[in-house]
């Protein structure tokens, strides 16, 4: 898997995942990213003309707080059930 820069405003966050958001955690991560850089890429998948977040909600929200336009991530394959 290759790590790539992803445009923050092109990533869709499903409602179910958004319900797990904790603002304090995102703010803390934003401080850490500012000091140390992004340590772990997020994971997204392709979905109907957009990227859908799989893993990394707080990292995504943290870079938004920092005003960043891109975030490092992996584009992974969606599993068929």
C-alpha positions in Angstrom: 0.0 0.0 0.0 1.3 3.4 -1.0 0.8 6.5 1.2 -0.6 9.4 -0.7 -1.7 13.0 0.0 -5.5 13.3 0.0 -7.6 16.5 -0.2 -9.3 17.0 3.1 -12.4 18.5 1.5 -12.9 15.4 -0.8 -13.2 13.0 2.1 -16.7 11.9 3.1 -17.3 10.9 6.8 -20.2 8.5 7.2 -22.7 9.5 9.9 -22.1 6.4 12.0 -18.4 7.2 12.2 -19.0 11.0 12.8 -21.0 10.0 16.0 -17.7 8.7 17.5 -16.1 12.2 17.3 -14.6 13.7 20.4 -13.5 17.3 20.0 -10.9 17.2 22.9 -9.2 14.3 21.2 -9.0 16.1 17.9 -7.6 19.2 19.5 -5.0 17.2 21.3 -4.0 15.4 18.1 -3.8 18.8 16.3 -1.2 19.9 18.8 0.7 16.7 18.4 0.6 16.9 14.6 1.8 20.5 14.8 4.8 19.5 16.9 5.6 16.1 15.4 3.9 15.8 12.1 1.3 13.2 11.1 2.6 9.9 12.4 -0.2 7.6 11.0 -2.0 7.9 7.7 -5.7 7.7 7.6 -7.5 5.1 5.5 -10.2 5.8 2.9 -11.9 3.8 0.1 -13.4 4.8 -3.2 -17.2 5.1 -3.1 -19.5 6.5 -5.7 -17.3 9.3 -7.0 -15.8 10.3 -3.6 -13.4 9.1 -0.9 -15.1 7.5 2.1 -13.3 7.6 5.5 -12.6 4.1 7.0 -10.1 4.9 9.7 -8.7 8.2 11.2 -11.6 10.5 12.0 -9.7 12.4 14.7 -6.6 12.7 12.6 -8.8 14.1 9.8 -10.5 16.6 12.1 -7.2 17.6 13.6 -5.7 18.6 10.3 -8.9 20.5 9.6 -8.3 22.4 12.8 -4.8 23.2 11.6 -6.2 24.6 8.3 -4.4 22.0 6.2 -5.8 21.2 2.8 -4.3 17.7 2.5 -3.7 14.7 4.8 -1.6 11.6 4.3 -3.6 8.4 3.8 -4.0 5.1 2.2 -6.7 4.3 -0.4 -7.8 0.7 0.4 -10.1 -1.7 -1.3 -13.6 -2.1 0.1 -14.5 -5.6 1.1 -17.4 -7.3 -0.7 -19.7 -9.3 1.6 
